[in-house]
Amino acid sequence: MKRFLVTIVALMLSVVCLTSCSCDKKNKAYVKIGDEWKDVSVKNVCEHSYGIMHLTLEDGTELFVHSSNCIVYDGTLPIKK
């Protein structure tokens, strides 16, 4: 019985950890890849803990970047290139 309860608690915690991202609908991102910044079109953005961002691009590519290397925005880029 104890093993069963531990398994249930572990499953519940796993579900909470896997779904605990803050998702947002934005259409553009300015991402630093290597030494250069690229302007990309995004389909979906999820912000995970410790500043990790999960970007799903329009072509289906998925990127995981730190928030210090990414600016997510709608419309036009808020800074000069």
C-alpha positions as CSV (number, residue, x, y, z in Angstrom):
1,M,0.0,0.0,0.0
2,K,2.9,2.4,0.9
3,R,4.5,1.7,-2.5
4,F,1.2,2.4,-4.3
5,L,0.8,5.8,-2.5
6,V,4.4,6.8,-3.3
7,T,3.8,5.9,-6.9
8,I,0.6,8.0,-7.1
9,V,2.4,11.0,-5.4
10,A,5.3,10.7,-7.8
11,L,3.0,10.6,-10.8
12,M,1.1,13.7,-9.6
13,L,4.3,15.6,-9.1
14,S,5.5,14.6,-12.5
15,V,2.3,16.0,-14.1
16,V,2.7,19.2,-12.2
17,C,6.3,19.6,-13.2
18,L,5.7,18.8,-16.9
19,T,2.8,21.2,-17.3
20,S,4.1,24.1,-15.2
21,C,5.2,26.3,-18.0
22,S,3.7,29.7,-18.7
23,C,2.6,29.6,-22.4
24,D,2.0,32.6,-24.4
25,K,1.0,33.3,-28.0
26,K,3.5,35.7,-29.7
27,N,4.3,35.9,-33.3
28,K,8.0,37.0,-33.3
29,A,11.2,36.4,-31.4
30,Y,14.7,37.8,-31.6
31,V,17.0,34.9,-30.6
32,K,20.7,34.8,-30.1
33,I,22.2,31.7,-31.7
34,G,25.9,31.5,-31.4
35,D,27.3,35.0,-31.8
36,E,24.5,36.4,-34.0
37,W,20.9,37.4,-33.4
38,K,18.1,36.1,-35.6
39,D,14.6,37.3,-36.1
40,V,12.2,34.3,-36.3
41,S,8.5,33.7,-36.5
42,V,7.1,31.7,-33.6
43,K,4.0,29.6,-33.2
44,N,4.1,29.1,-29.4
45,V,6.3,30.2,-26.4
46,C,6.6,28.5,-23.0
47,E,8.6,30.0,-20.2
48,H,10.0,27.3,-17.9
49,S,11.7,27.7,-14.5
50,Y,15.3,29.1,-14.3
51,G,14.7,31.4,-17.3
52,I,14.5,28.6,-19.9
53,M,12.2,29.4,-22.8
54,H,10.7,26.8,-25.2
55,L,10.0,28.3,-28.6
56,T,8.1,26.5,-31.3
57,L,8.8,28.1,-34.6
58,E,6.3,28.4,-37.5
59,D,8.2,25.6,-39.5
60,G,7.9,23.2,-36.5
61,T,11.5,23.6,-35.2
62,E,11.7,23.7,-31.4
63,L,14.3,25.8,-29.6
64,F,15.2,25.9,-25.9
65,V,17.0,29.1,-25.0
66,H,17.7,31.1,-21.9
67,S,15.6,34.2,-21.5
68,S,18.7,36.4,-21.6
69,N,19.2,35.2,-25.2
70,C,15.7,35.8,-26.4
71,I,13.2,38.7,-26.9
72,V,9.7,37.7,-27.6
73,Y,7.3,40.3,-29.1
74,D,4.3,41.1,-31.3
75,G,4.5,43.3,-34.3
76,T,7.8,45.2,-34.7
77,L,11.0,44.7,-32.7
78,P,11.0,47.1,-29.8
79,I,14.8,47.9,-30.1
80,K,17.0,48.9,-32.9
81,K,19.1,46.2,-34.6
